[in-house]
Amino acid sequence: EILLMESRANYRQLMNKRVRNAFYEEWLINGGYKNADLEDRGMALGIDINKPRRVFIASIDELDNLKDSQQGQNDVDVFLKRNNYKMHFRNASRQIIIIDNMDTENVVKFAGELAGYVWEKDKFELNIGIDSAQSYDMHEAYVEAHRAWTKKKKKHEQIICYEDISLEL
């Protein structure tokens, strides 16, 4: 009975995580922000989609050279949970992190703390792209963070903000 109860609890936890991830993907990546029932689905999950937030994307540098990046990904999860950030999900080899609305300086500071934590634990360097403070639409914020994350690879910087690349765009 105990094994069955544990199995059911693990299954429920896995299903809850999948439902949240599907919601985050629709909200951010697919641009479902304009969808009328998205707000209701968010409220059912305890997420107010109308609250202003920031987005940044983190991934392990030179992931192709690593055999197992799972530990680095798990360390990102641990750091975010320890700092009470529950809104994040994996998409391919990236972590997409949704945080409270704050100025870019504080977002960069938080991202630097995350990168330092992962480096200290596993000696993995993170690539981090941060959206601009002017984005009010979460899909647009995701697109900006993704552009900054993509540019980071070309510039060889650890953390890059969308505002820093806007002149080039």
C-alpha positions, 0 to 999 in steps of 0.5 A: 500500500505504501508503494502504491501511495508513493507511486500515485503521489509521484505520478500526480507530481509528474502530471502537475509538472507537465500541465504547468510546463504546457501552460508556460509554453503556450503562454511564453513560446506560442504567444497564447497570451491573447487566448481568452481562457489562458487567464482562467487556466493560469488562475487554476494553476495559481498564476496571475498572467496579468502581473508584470514579470521578467523572463530570462533563459539559461543554458549550460555553455558548450553543452555538446561537449558534456556527456551529462548536463542533468546535474547542472540542470538540477542545480538550476532547479535547486537554486530557483526553489531555494530562492522561491522562484517556482515559475521555470521550465525546461525547453530542450536544453534551456531553462526558461525562468519567469521572475518578478518584475524588477529593474534590469540591474537586479535581474542581472544580479540574480542571474549572476548569483545563479551562474555563480551557484552552478559554477561552484557546484559543477564547474558549468558555465551558464549562457544567460539571455535577459529580456528588456524592462520595456516588454509588457507582453510575456511572449515578447519578453520571451522573444527578447530573452531568446534573442539575447541568449542567442547573441550571447553565443556570438559575443562570448559573454556569460550574461547579456541583456536585450537592451545591450544588443538592441543597437545591433538589431 
